[in-house]
Amino acid sequence: MDLNILRKHPLISDFSDGEIIDLFASATEQHLSPGAFLCKEGDRDGHLYFLVHGEVEVTKKDATGNAHVLATVGDGALLGELS
């Protein structure tokens, strides 16, 4: 776990090393292939994702089903259905 990457998010930037380690102690590491979905609109799984390395496109489908990129986020981003 790279504390410098975790510290990039403003919600935890002032946490001590010990507090960050405690916070992420129950985290599960996931590796995704390019184009894979982290979560989909409407998911209610209650998961919060912390992007350690890479980029994620946040998209929304329009009424015709076409996906539109709302944002692209990178290292240090927090993501989830409610983010």
N, C-alpha and C positions, 0 to 999 in steps of 0.2 A: 504494500500500500504506500503510495507516494503522497505524503502529507502535504507537500507543496501544491499538488494538483487538487487535492481535496479542499485545501484552504482557499482556492480561487473563488469559491462561492461566498457572496457577502453574508449569508446566514450563518456560516461557520468560520469566517475568516479570523475572528478574534478568539476562537476556542483554543485551549491549550492542546498540546500533542496528545495528552492522556484523554481529554474530552473527545477529541476526534476519533481516537482509537476505540473508545467505549461506544461512541455513536455508531461506528461502522462494524462493530464486532459481530453483529448478527447479519451482516450483509452477505449476499450471495453474488459471486462474480459471474458475469455472463459475457460471452464473446458472440458477436453477431456478424454474419456475412453481409457484404454490401447489398442493399436492397431489401434486407429482412425488416420485418415490422417489430418494433419494441412493444408498442401497444396500439390499439385501434380506437377510434372515436366510439364512445359509448361503453368501453370497458369499465368495469367497476370492481377491479381486483384489489384496489387499495394499495398498489405498489408505488413506490417512489424510486426513481432511477437516477443515479448519479453518473454522469458521463465522464469517465476517467480519461479516455483517449479516443479521438475520432470526431466525426461530425454526424449530426442527425438532422434530417429535414422534418419539420413539423408541418403536416399537411391537413387540409380539410377538403372533403368532397362537396361539390356543388349539387344542385338538384338533379343534374343529368348524370352524376356519378364520376365526373372528372375531378381528379385531385389537383389542388392548387397549393403551392408551397407558401406557408405563412411566415416561416422563419427557418433559418439554419443555425443550429447551436453547436458549440464545440466543447473542448475540455473544460470541466468544472461545472457544466450545466446540470440542473435538477430538472427531471422530466417525469411526467405521469399524466393520467387523464385529466387531472384537475390543475396541472401546472400552467 
